[in-house]
Amino acid sequence: VITVTAPEHSPAEEIIEKVQKAYARLSGHQQLAVQKVHCEDLSYNDAAVTMGVNYETLKTHLARGMRKLRSCLQ
């Protein structure tokens, strides 16, 4: 008799889970900046307007958020 057990999570599911956990560690502003620019594909200017912040503030939130994501995912 051969018993086959399915893995609990596929590699893709494991990556998704890691990204979700890392994203949850970002501040609210960082999450929103990443979402607007990288998920909704808004320009920096449009993302800043929708967030109600200036261009430089958006860039700061985005840079800090992306740095934290990279750090969490290494």
All heavy atoms as an XYZ file, in Angstrom:
578
protein
N       0.856     -1.178      0.000
C       0.000      0.000      0.000
C       0.894      1.230      0.000
O       1.809      1.343      0.814
C      -0.927      0.016      1.231
C      -1.694      1.294      1.298
C      -1.827     -1.181      1.220
N       0.617      2.147     -0.905
C       1.363      3.405     -0.998
C       0.482      4.507     -0.452
O      -0.671      4.656     -0.851
C       1.762      3.721     -2.444
C       2.680      2.615     -2.983
C       2.400      5.094     -2.544
C       3.015      2.766     -4.430
N       1.035      5.258      0.479
C       0.295      6.385      1.052
C       0.942      7.671      0.570
O       2.154      7.851      0.706
C       0.324      6.334      2.586
O      -0.196      5.071      3.003
C      -0.486      7.456      3.176
N       0.141      8.532      0.004
C       0.626      9.824     -0.477
C      -0.030     10.906      0.366
O      -1.246     10.920      0.521
C       0.274     10.034     -1.968
C       0.715     11.415     -2.424
C       0.883      8.935     -2.808
N       0.789     11.756      0.918
C       0.245     12.878      1.682
C       0.564     14.167      0.955
O       1.682     14.356      0.468
C       0.828     12.935      3.110
O       2.244     13.035      3.018
C       0.460     11.694      3.911
N      -0.415     15.008      0.876
C      -0.225     16.310      0.218
C       0.495     17.252      1.174
O       0.250     17.213      2.385
C      -1.572     16.901     -0.181
N       1.374     18.062      0.649
C       2.024     19.042      1.523
C       0.984     20.024      2.061
O      -0.042     20.270      1.431
C       3.020     19.751      0.606
C       2.536     19.481     -0.780
C       1.773     18.192     -0.734
N       1.262     20.534      3.239
C       0.326     21.482      3.848
C       0.163     22.728      2.997
O      -0.927     23.233      2.828
C       0.794     21.865      5.247
C       0.604     20.760      6.263
C       0.929     21.217      7.653
O       0.789     22.411      7.951
O       1.336     20.366      8.457
N       1.254     23.239      2.488
C       1.227     24.451      1.678
C       2.118     24.258      0.458
O       3.208     23.719      0.571
C       1.754     25.664      2.461
C       0.940     26.024      3.654
N      -0.282     26.621      3.562
C       1.172     25.859      4.977
C      -0.769     26.821      4.773
N       0.100     26.361      5.652
N       1.658     24.738     -0.657
C       2.512     24.722     -1.847
C       3.551     25.831     -1.693
O       3.378     26.746     -0.879
C       1.668     24.961     -3.095
O       1.229     26.308     -3.140
N       4.628     25.765     -2.463
C       5.624     26.845     -2.388
C       5.018     28.220     -2.654
O       5.380     29.200     -2.001
C       6.639     26.459     -3.465
C       6.522     24.973     -3.567
C       5.062     24.677     -3.324
N       4.090     28.297     -3.589
C       3.458     29.588     -3.889
C       2.658     30.087     -2.686
O       2.688     31.272     -2.360
C       2.549     29.461     -5.107
N       1.952     29.178     -2.021
C       1.177     29.570     -0.836
C       2.094     30.040      0.290
O       1.761     30.971      1.020
C       0.308     28.405     -0.359
C      -0.849     28.096     -1.277
C      -1.579     26.815     -0.910
O      -0.932     25.867     -0.415
O      -2.798     26.772     -1.115
N       3.245     29.409      0.416
C       4.200     29.818      1.442
C       4.724     31.218      1.171
O       4.863     32.029      2.092
C       5.357     28.824      1.529
C       4.952     27.490      2.117
C       6.078     26.480      2.140
O       7.258     26.875      1.958
O       5.788     25.291      2.348
N       4.993     31.520     -0.095
C       5.470     32.856     -0.459
C       4.390     33.892     -0.183
O       4.666     34.951      0.388
C       5.914     32.896     -1.938
C       7.185     32.052     -2.117
C       6.134     34.330     -2.405
C       7.568     31.812     -3.555
N       3.162     33.589     -0.565
C       2.048     34.510     -0.319
C       1.902     34.777      1.171
O       1.727     35.919      1.593
C       0.739     33.950     -0.923
C       0.813     33.989     -2.449
C      -0.477     34.718     -0.413
C      -0.287     33.226     -3.148
N       1.998     33.738      1.969
C       1.883     33.898      3.419
C       3.005     34.777      3.972
O       2.769     35.647      4.814
C       1.911     32.526      4.092
C       1.635     32.568      5.574
C       1.560     31.174      6.175
O       1.009     30.267      5.535
O       2.070     31.016      7.308
N       4.230     34.589      3.486
C       5.359     35.407      3.938
C       5.152     36.875      3.573
O       5.410     37.767      4.381
C       6.674     34.912      3.327
C       7.194     33.647      3.942
C       8.501     33.233      3.283
C       9.003     31.920      3.837
N      10.269     31.507      3.214
N       4.693     37.118      2.350
C       4.460     38.498      1.909
C       3.353     39.135      2.745
O       3.465     40.285      3.179
C       4.128     38.553      0.400
C       3.656     39.932     -0.014
C       5.338     38.132     -0.413
N       2.278     38.401      3.006
C       1.181     38.935      3.811
C       1.638     39.281      5.224
O       1.271     40.321      5.766
C       0.012     37.941      3.865
C      -0.738     37.838      2.559
C      -1.775     36.731      2.556
O      -1.672     35.738      3.275
N      -2.781     36.893      1.697
N       2.446     38.415      5.818
C       2.960     38.683      7.167
C       3.885     39.903      7.167
O       3.836     40.732      8.074
C       3.689     37.461      7.725
C       2.762     36.360      8.148
C       3.527     35.168      8.703
C       2.571     34.070      9.125
N       3.284     32.901      9.659
N       4.743     40.011      6.151
C       5.644     41.155      6.055
C       4.848     42.440      5.847
O       5.121     43.457      6.480
C       6.641     40.947      4.908
N       3.844     42.394      4.973
C       2.989     43.561      4.696
C       2.270     44.012      5.964
O       2.153     45.206      6.221
C       1.995     43.199      3.594
C       1.107     44.329      3.144
C       1.583     45.299      2.274
C      -0.212     44.414      3.571
C       0.765     46.333      1.840
C      -1.033     45.451      3.145
C      -0.543     46.398      2.283
O      -1.353     47.427      1.864
N       1.838     43.063      6.776
C       1.132     43.386      8.023
C       2.034     44.123      9.015
O       1.544     44.828      9.895
C       0.572     42.117      8.659
N       3.344     43.985      8.860
C       4.287     44.654      9.765
C       4.534     46.107      9.387
O       5.147     46.851     10.150
C       5.602     43.883      9.800
C       5.425     42.482     10.408
C       6.698     41.724     10.493
N       7.605     42.390     11.432
C       8.866     42.062     11.599
N       9.384     41.096     10.891
N       9.625     42.705     12.447
N       4.055     46.530      8.215
C       4.232     47.920      7.788
C       3.244     48.815      8.523
O       2.164     48.376      8.911
C       3.983     48.058      6.286
C       4.832     47.211      5.339
C       4.462     47.520      3.897
C       6.306     47.428      5.576
N       3.602     50.090      8.651
C       2.652     51.054      9.216
C       1.510     51.243      8.223
O       1.618     50.879      7.047
C       3.343     52.403      9.462
O       3.568     53.072      8.222
N       0.431     51.812      8.666
C      -0.715     52.064      7.797
C      -0.357     52.907      6.589
O      -0.785     52.620      5.465
N       0.442     53.955      6.801
C       0.853     54.815      5.686
C       1.744     54.061      4.704
O       1.635     54.247      3.493
C       1.576     56.061      6.203
C       0.666     57.046      6.849
N       0.703     57.300      8.203
C      -0.321     57.818      6.347
C      -0.215     58.200      8.488
N      -0.857     58.525      7.385
N       2.622     53.226      5.226
C       3.499     52.448      4.354
C       2.689     51.441      3.541
O       2.913     51.281      2.344
C       4.570     51.726      5.180
C       5.581     52.665      5.796
C       6.460     51.985      6.831
O       6.209     50.846      7.244
N       7.494     52.689      7.267
N       1.733     50.780      4.194
C       0.869     49.831      3.477
C       0.120     50.527      2.344
O       0.057     50.025      1.225
C      -0.147     49.193      4.426
C       0.424     48.188      5.374
C      -0.636     47.573      6.273
O      -1.812     47.931      6.243
N      -0.210     46.636      7.104
N      -0.443     51.680      2.657
C      -1.222     52.406      1.657
C      -0.349     52.865      0.493
O      -0.743     52.748     -0.671
C      -1.925     53.594      2.312
C      -3.026     54.270      1.510
C      -4.089     53.279      1.071
C      -3.651     55.384      2.343
N       0.848     53.341      0.796
C       1.762     53.780     -0.263
C       2.138     52.616     -1.174
O       2.114     52.744     -2.406
C       3.015     54.418      0.343
N       2.471     51.482     -0.594
C       2.824     50.295     -1.388
C       1.629     49.858     -2.228
O       1.756     49.557     -3.417
C       3.308     49.143     -0.477
C       3.441     47.838     -1.252
C       4.637     49.506      0.186
N       0.457     49.847     -1.624
C      -0.758     49.445     -2.341
C      -1.040     50.357     -3.527
O      -1.284     49.886     -4.640
C      -1.952     49.461     -1.396
C      -3.274     49.159     -2.083
C      -4.452     49.361     -1.165
O      -4.353     49.211      0.037
N      -5.585     49.706     -1.738
N      -0.998     51.666     -3.292
C      -1.333     52.621     -4.352
C      -0.351     52.545     -5.522
O      -0.746     52.557     -6.677
C      -1.366     54.056     -3.812
C      -2.443     54.322     -2.783
C      -3.810     54.253     -3.398
C      -4.891     54.542     -2.376
N      -6.231     54.296     -2.924
N       0.938     52.466     -5.211
C       1.959     52.504     -6.262
C       2.172     51.136     -6.919
O       2.244     51.038     -8.142
C       3.292     53.056     -5.705
C       4.412     52.935     -6.722
C       3.116     54.511     -5.265
N       2.253     50.079     -6.116
C       2.623     48.776     -6.680
C       1.438     47.868     -6.990
O       1.575     46.971     -7.828
C       3.613     48.064     -5.758
C       4.933     48.758     -5.690
N       5.804     48.803     -6.753
C       5.528     49.464     -4.694
C       6.882     49.489     -6.420
N       6.734     49.908     -5.179
N       0.308     48.057     -6.341
C      -0.860     47.209     -6.631
C      -1.848     47.911     -7.553
O      -2.378     47.307     -8.483
C      -1.556     46.803     -5.333
S      -0.515     45.830     -4.236
N      -2.099     49.188     -7.274
C      -3.042     49.948     -8.095
C      -2.360     50.646     -9.264
O      -3.020     51.245    -10.099
C      -3.792     50.962     -7.229
C      -4.652     50.306     -6.157
C      -5.354     51.299     -5.252
O      -5.539     52.471     -5.646
O      -5.717     50.888     -4.136
N      -1.039     50.582     -9.296
C      -0.233     51.133    -10.392
C      -0.450     52.636    -10.601
O      -0.445     53.122    -11.726
C      -0.507     50.366    -11.691
C       0.638     50.477    -12.685
O       1.788     50.670    -12.256
O       0.369     50.396    -13.895
N      -0.632     53.367     -9.496
C      -0.761     54.825     -9.590
C       0.619     55.455     -9.672
O       1.602     54.907     -9.161
C      -1.482     55.387     -8.363
C      -2.951     55.004     -8.157
C      -3.494     55.686     -6.906
C      -3.795     55.369     -9.352
N       0.694     56.612    -10.298
C       1.939     57.373    -10.290
C       2.177     57.882     -8.871
O       1.255     57.919     -8.048
C       1.845     58.563    -11.249
O       0.930     59.523    -10.729
N       3.397     58.292     -8.592
C       3.686     58.848     -7.272
C       2.792     60.056     -7.000
O       2.270     60.218     -5.904
C       5.151     59.247     -7.157
C       6.128     58.103     -6.957
C       5.808     56.784     -7.266
C       7.396     58.357     -6.464
C       6.713     55.751     -7.088
C       8.314     57.338     -6.275
C       7.961     56.044     -6.586
O       8.871     55.030     -6.389
N       2.633     60.910     -8.006
C       1.789     62.102     -7.817
C       0.350     61.718     -7.504
O      -0.253     62.267     -6.579
C       1.825     62.998     -9.056
C       3.103     63.796     -9.156
O       3.677     64.194     -8.145
N       3.557     64.030    -10.365
N      -0.223     60.788     -8.272
C      -1.607     60.372     -8.046
C      -1.767     59.674     -6.694
O      -2.752     59.876     -5.985
C      -2.095     59.464     -9.166
C      -2.297     60.205    -10.481
O      -2.367     61.455    -10.466
O      -2.379     59.535    -11.525
N      -0.799     58.849     -6.339
C      -0.850     58.170     -5.040
C      -0.801     59.183     -3.903
O      -1.553     59.073     -2.932
C       0.301     57.175     -4.915
N       0.060     60.183     -4.032
C       0.160     61.221     -2.997
C      -1.161     61.962     -2.847
O      -1.628     62.198     -1.725
C       1.289     62.190     -3.330
N      -1.783     62.307     -3.965
C      -3.068     63.026     -3.927
C      -4.132     62.173     -3.253
O      -4.860     62.646     -2.379
C      -3.511     63.446     -5.352
C      -4.943     63.937     -5.363
C      -2.579     64.524     -5.889
N      -4.238     60.895     -3.629
C      -5.280     60.043     -3.038
C      -5.034     59.801     -1.554
O      -5.986     59.598     -0.804
C      -5.400     58.684     -3.760
O      -4.188     57.963     -3.629
C      -5.763     58.859     -5.208
N      -3.772     59.851     -1.133
C      -3.453     59.673      0.288
C      -3.544     60.978      1.070
O      -3.494     60.961      2.295
C      -2.036     59.087      0.438
C      -1.910     57.648      0.000
S      -0.213     57.027      0.126
C       0.097     57.152      1.896
N      -3.625     62.083      0.359
C      -3.690     63.376      1.037
C      -2.362     63.816      1.629
O      -2.329     64.507      2.647
N      -1.264     63.398      0.983
C       0.080     63.788      1.435
C       0.817     64.401      0.257
O       0.409     64.260     -0.885
C       0.873     62.577      1.997
C       0.165     61.972      3.201
C       1.111     61.516      0.931
N       1.934     65.066      0.547
C       2.711     65.617     -0.558
C       3.603     64.534     -1.171
O       3.763     63.446     -0.620
C       3.498     66.863     -0.136
C       4.612     66.563      0.841
O       5.347     65.595      0.698
N       4.753     67.414      1.849
N       4.155     64.860     -2.314
C       4.961     63.926     -3.097
C       6.125     63.351     -2.279
O       6.364     62.139     -2.295
C       5.467     64.666     -4.334
C       6.356     63.880     -5.248
C       5.810     63.058     -6.222
C       7.740     63.978     -5.151
C       6.621     62.340     -7.084
C       8.558     63.256     -6.015
C       7.995     62.440     -6.964
O       8.799     61.734     -7.813
N       6.843     64.204     -1.584
C       8.009     63.751     -0.809
C       7.602     62.815      0.328
O       8.304     61.848      0.618
C       8.797     64.952     -0.272
C       9.488     65.751     -1.360
C      10.486     64.933     -2.168
O      11.205     64.088     -1.599
O      10.545     65.156     -3.393
N       6.479     63.095      0.967
C       5.993     62.233      2.053
C       5.627     60.862      1.501
O       5.953     59.834      2.110
C       4.797     62.885      2.765
O       5.211     64.148      3.300
C       4.262     62.005      3.877
N       4.975     60.844      0.349
C       4.634     59.566     -0.287
C       5.903     58.776     -0.571
O       5.981     57.580     -0.267
C       3.855     59.815     -1.586
C       3.468     58.617     -2.465
C       4.455     58.171     -3.452
C       2.670     57.602     -1.765
N       6.919     59.422     -1.133
C       8.177     58.740     -1.436
C       8.813     58.173     -0.169
O       9.356     57.066     -0.181
C       9.146     59.697     -2.134
C       8.819     59.906     -3.589
C       9.760     60.872     -4.314
C      11.188     60.790     -3.921
N      12.054     61.726     -4.660
N       8.730     58.911      0.932
C       9.299     58.441      2.198
C       8.558     57.205      2.695
O       9.184     56.206      3.075
C       9.250     59.557      3.258
O      10.043     60.662      2.801
C       9.768     59.071      4.605
N       7.231     57.257      2.704
C       6.439     56.103      3.147
C       6.723     54.884      2.268
O       6.878     53.766      2.773
C       4.937     56.408      3.101
C       4.469     57.390      4.113
N       4.854     57.369      5.440
C       3.612     58.433      4.006
C       4.271     58.343      6.096
N       3.509     59.017      5.236
N       6.801     55.094      0.966
C       7.034     54.006      0.037
C       8.430     53.407      0.225
O       8.587     52.188      0.297
C       6.851     54.495     -1.399
C       6.938     53.440     -2.489
C       5.887     52.364     -2.313
C       6.795     54.101     -3.852
N       9.432     54.259      0.331
C      10.806     53.772      0.499
C      10.961     52.996      1.796
O      11.558     51.906      1.819
C      11.789     54.946      0.461
N      10.412     53.518      2.875
C      10.516     52.820      4.162
C       9.744     51.502      4.143
O      10.196     50.492      4.683
C      10.022     53.715      5.293
C      10.969     54.858      5.581
C      10.449     55.766      6.659
N      11.388     56.858      6.898
C      11.103     57.944      7.582
N       9.902     58.107      8.126
N      12.003     58.890      7.752
N       8.581     51.520      3.512
C       7.783     50.305      3.418
C       8.479     49.231      2.597
O       8.521     48.060      2.995
N       9.024     49.615      1.460
C       9.708     48.645      0.609
C      10.974     48.111      1.289
O      11.283     46.924      1.182
C      10.039     49.268     -0.746
C       8.816     49.579     -1.593
S       7.732     48.170     -1.875
C       8.803     47.131     -2.850
N      11.695     48.980      1.989
C      12.893     48.539      2.720
C      12.514     47.506      3.785
O      13.169     46.478      3.940
C      13.601     49.746      3.330
C      14.905     49.404      4.009
C      15.721     50.614      4.465
N      14.934     51.745      4.899
C      14.890     52.938      4.260
N      15.578     53.124      3.162
N      14.164     53.921      4.736
N      11.407     47.774      4.497
C      10.972     46.845      5.548
C      10.507     45.526      4.927
O      10.793     44.450      5.451
C       9.854     47.457      6.382
C       9.483     46.649      7.602
C       8.381     47.314      8.392
C       8.928     47.832      9.697
N       7.858     48.421     10.544
N       9.783     45.591      3.809
C       9.352     44.356      3.139
C      10.563     43.519      2.725
O      10.592     42.312      2.963
C       8.507     44.685      1.897
C       7.061     45.085      2.129
C       6.421     45.499      0.818
C       6.274     43.951      2.772
N      11.537     44.174      2.096
C      12.742     43.436      1.682
C      13.430     42.784      2.861
O      13.865     41.631      2.789
C      13.718     44.361      0.957
C      13.319     44.664     -0.477
C      14.447     45.200     -1.299
N      14.673     46.569     -1.623
C      13.838     47.597     -1.655
N      12.621     47.460     -1.268
N      14.206     48.781     -2.044
N      13.532     43.527      3.952
C      14.200     43.022      5.146
C      13.443     41.813      5.717
O      14.066     40.817      6.095
C      14.268     44.139      6.187
O      14.746     43.644      7.410
N      12.137     41.894      5.756
C      11.319     40.803      6.298
C      11.348     39.555      5.420
O      11.171     38.454      5.909
C       9.873     41.258      6.477
S       9.615     42.473      7.774
N      11.557     39.750      4.130
C      11.472     38.622      3.198
C      12.821     37.977      2.897
O      12.893     37.007      2.159
C      10.817     39.080      1.893
C       9.358     39.488      2.040
C       8.834     40.114      0.749
C       8.493     38.313      2.462
N      13.887     38.483      3.483
C      15.205     37.879      3.259
C      15.422     36.711      4.170
O      14.930     36.553      5.198
C      16.308     38.907      3.468
C      16.338     39.910      2.364
C      17.490     40.896      2.514
O      18.104     40.999      3.567
N      17.748     41.635      1.458
